[in-house]
Amino acid sequence: TPKLAGREVLIRGYLQVSRLVGKGAFVLIRSALYSVQGVCFQTKDGTISEAMCKYICGLPAESVVDVKGTLTVPDKPVEAATQQTVEVQIA
């Protein structure tokens, strides 16, 4: 829920979809009942490199992944995920 915005989370699930867009990676992580969008953008200070974004998008579909990040509220609801009012900013 949006009340959890700003909270750091660790999510384990299946990588359903990943795509590289510009300098960022978008992923859809799902469990048995729920799915959430994760986003990862290249940073100027180099903590997240272009290679990391490419690596994320190169993972095979249905891979089991652990995702650590911060919950944020997107500008528009994420229609592809069951958790439409939050997304994970991957750290």
C-alpha positions as protocol buffer text, in pm:
chain_id: "A"
residue {
  index: 1
  type: THR
  ca { x: 0 y: 0 z: 0 }
}
residue {
  index: 2
  type: PRO
  ca { x: 115 y: 360 z: -50 }
}
residue {
  index: 3
  type: LYS
  ca { x: 143 y: 394 z: 330 }
}
residue {
  index: 4
  type: LEU
  ca { x: 461 y: 186 z: 308 }
}
residue {
  index: 5
  type: ALA
  ca { x: 635 y: 427 z: 67 }
}
residue {
  index: 6
  type: GLY
  ca { x: 994 y: 487 z: 166 }
}
residue {
  index: 7
  type: ARG
  ca { x: 1029 y: 152 z: 342 }
}
residue {
  index: 8
  type: GLU
  ca { x: 1314 y: -76 z: 239 }
}
residue {
  index: 9
  type: VAL
  ca { x: 1198 y: -424 z: 135 }
}
residue {
  index: 10
  type: LEU
  ca { x: 1339 y: -759 z: 29 }
}
residue {
  index: 11
  type: ILE
  ca { x: 1121 y: -952 z: -216 }
}
residue {
  index: 12
  type: ARG
  ca { x: 1169 y: -1307 z: -344 }
}
residue {
  index: 13
  type: GLY
  ca { x: 977 y: -1418 z: -649 }
}
residue {
  index: 14
  type: TYR
  ca { x: 985 y: -1523 z: -1011 }
}
residue {
  index: 15
  type: LEU
  ca { x: 1110 y: -1285 z: -1278 }
}
residue {
  index: 16
  type: GLN
  ca { x: 811 y: -1274 z: -1511 }
}
residue {
  index: 17
  type: VAL
  ca { x: 913 y: -997 z: -1753 }
}
residue {
  index: 18
  type: SER
  ca { x: 1214 y: -769 z: -1791 }
}
residue {
  index: 19
  type: ARG
  ca { x: 1288 y: -492 z: -2039 }
}
residue {
  index: 20
  type: LEU
  ca { x: 1559 y: -234 z: -2092 }
}
residue {
  index: 21
  type: VAL
  ca { x: 1431 y: 118 z: -2160 }
}
residue {
  index: 22
  type: GLY
  ca { x: 1686 y: 395 z: -2207 }
}
residue {
  index: 23
  type: LYS
  ca { x: 1911 y: 393 z: -1902 }
}
residue {
  index: 24
  type: GLY
  ca { x: 1681 y: 180 z: -1691 }
}
residue {
  index: 25
  type: ALA
  ca { x: 1550 y: -169 z: -1640 }
}
residue {
  index: 26
  type: PHE
  ca { x: 1188 y: -256 z: -1564 }
}
residue {
  index: 27
  type: VAL
  ca { x: 1102 y: -597 z: -1418 }
}
residue {
  index: 28
  type: LEU
  ca { x: 783 y: -768 z: -1309 }
}
residue {
  index: 29
  type: ILE
  ca { x: 832 y: -995 z: -1007 }
}
residue {
  index: 30
  type: ARG
  ca { x: 556 y: -1237 z: -913 }
}
residue {
  index: 31
  type: SER
  ca { x: 479 y: -1484 z: -640 }
}
residue {
  index: 32
  type: ALA
  ca { x: 190 y: -1728 z: -630 }
}
residue {
  index: 33
  type: LEU
  ca { x: -78 y: -1457 z: -597 }
}
residue {
  index: 34
  type: TYR
  ca { x: 82 y: -1115 z: -632 }
}
residue {
  index: 35
  type: SER
  ca { x: 311 y: -925 z: -865 }
}
residue {
  index: 36
  type: VAL
  ca { x: 499 y: -597 z: -833 }
}
residue {
  index: 37
  type: GLN
  ca { x: 702 y: -383 z: -1071 }
}
residue {
  index: 38
  type: GLY
  ca { x: 1068 y: -315 z: -1000 }
}
residue {
  index: 39
  type: VAL
  ca { x: 1267 y: -35 z: -1159 }
}
residue {
  index: 40
  type: CYS
  ca { x: 1643 y: 15 z: -1172 }
}
residue {
  index: 41
  type: PHE
  ca { x: 1807 y: 321 z: -1328 }
}
residue {
  index: 42
  type: GLN
  ca { x: 2169 y: 391 z: -1405 }
}
residue {
  index: 43
  type: THR
  ca { x: 2316 y: 646 z: -1160 }
}
residue {
  index: 44
  type: LYS
  ca { x: 2567 y: 922 z: -1225 }
}
residue {
  index: 45
  type: ASP
  ca { x: 2781 y: 821 z: -927 }
}
residue {
  index: 46
  type: GLY
  ca { x: 2822 y: 469 z: -1066 }
}
residue {
  index: 47
  type: THR
  ca { x: 2649 y: 276 z: -787 }
}
residue {
  index: 48
  type: ILE
  ca { x: 2420 y: 128 z: -1052 }
}
residue {
  index: 49
  type: SER
  ca { x: 2597 y: 89 z: -1386 }
}
residue {
  index: 50
  type: GLU
  ca { x: 2470 y: 33 z: -1737 }
}
residue {
  index: 51
  type: ALA
  ca { x: 2612 y: -319 z: -1713 }
}
residue {
  index: 52
  type: MET
  ca { x: 2395 y: -389 z: -1406 }
}
residue {
  index: 53
  type: CYS
  ca { x: 2079 y: -284 z: -1591 }
}
residue {
  index: 54
  type: LYS
  ca { x: 2177 y: -505 z: -1887 }
}
residue {
  index: 55
  type: TYR
  ca { x: 2250 y: -794 z: -1650 }
}
residue {
  index: 56
  type: ILE
  ca { x: 1905 y: -762 z: -1492 }
}
residue {
  index: 57
  type: CYS
  ca { x: 1737 y: -771 z: -1831 }
}
residue {
  index: 58
  type: GLY
  ca { x: 1951 y: -1067 z: -1939 }
}
residue {
  index: 59
  type: LEU
  ca { x: 1818 y: -1294 z: -1666 }
}
residue {
  index: 60
  type: PRO
  ca { x: 1598 y: -1574 z: -1799 }
}
residue {
  index: 61
  type: ALA
  ca { x: 1224 y: -1553 z: -1743 }
}
residue {
  index: 62
  type: GLU
  ca { x: 1102 y: -1760 z: -1447 }
}
residue {
  index: 63
  type: SER
  ca { x: 1433 y: -1715 z: -1262 }
}
residue {
  index: 64
  type: VAL
  ca { x: 1393 y: -1701 z: -885 }
}
residue {
  index: 65
  type: VAL
  ca { x: 1529 y: -1364 z: -773 }
}
residue {
  index: 66
  type: ASP
  ca { x: 1576 y: -1170 z: -451 }
}
residue {
  index: 67
  type: VAL
  ca { x: 1513 y: -799 z: -502 }
}
residue {
  index: 68
  type: LYS
  ca { x: 1615 y: -539 z: -245 }
}
residue {
  index: 69
  type: GLY
  ca { x: 1490 y: -186 z: -280 }
}
residue {
  index: 70
  type: THR
  ca { x: 1272 y: 95 z: -157 }
}
residue {
  index: 71
  type: LEU
  ca { x: 896 y: 114 z: -209 }
}
residue {
  index: 72
  type: THR
  ca { x: 776 y: 419 z: -398 }
}
residue {
  index: 73
  type: VAL
  ca { x: 443 y: 538 z: -532 }
}
residue {
  index: 74
  type: PRO
  ca { x: 441 y: 564 z: -914 }
}
residue {
  index: 75
  type: ASP
  ca { x: 287 y: 862 z: -1095 }
}
residue {
  index: 76
  type: LYS
  ca { x: 41 y: 631 z: -1272 }
}
residue {
  index: 77
  type: PRO
  ca { x: -90 y: 295 z: -1150 }
}
residue {
  index: 78
  type: VAL
  ca { x: 113 y: -3 z: -1275 }
}
residue {
  index: 79
  type: GLU
  ca { x: -147 y: -185 z: -1483 }
}
residue {
  index: 80
  type: ALA
  ca { x: 65 y: -495 z: -1545 }
}
residue {
  index: 81
  type: ALA
  ca { x: 104 y: -577 z: -1173 }
}
residue {
  index: 82
  type: THR
  ca { x: -145 y: -674 z: -907 }
}
residue {
  index: 83
  type: GLN
  ca { x: 23 y: -423 z: -671 }
}
residue {
  index: 84
  type: GLN
  ca { x: -66 y: -120 z: -882 }
}
residue {
  index: 85
  type: THR
  ca { x: -6 y: 157 z: -628 }
}
residue {
  index: 86
  type: VAL
  ca { x: 357 y: 78 z: -541 }
}
residue {
  index: 87
  type: GLU
  ca { x: 679 y: -17 z: -716 }
}
residue {
  index: 88
  type: VAL
  ca { x: 1026 y: -116 z: -594 }
}
residue {
  index: 89
  type: GLN
  ca { x: 1322 y: 111 z: -668 }
}
residue {
  index: 90
  type: ILE
  ca { x: 1595 y: -152 z: -693 }
}
residue {
  index: 91
  type: ALA
  ca { x: 1911 y: -64 z: -504 }
}
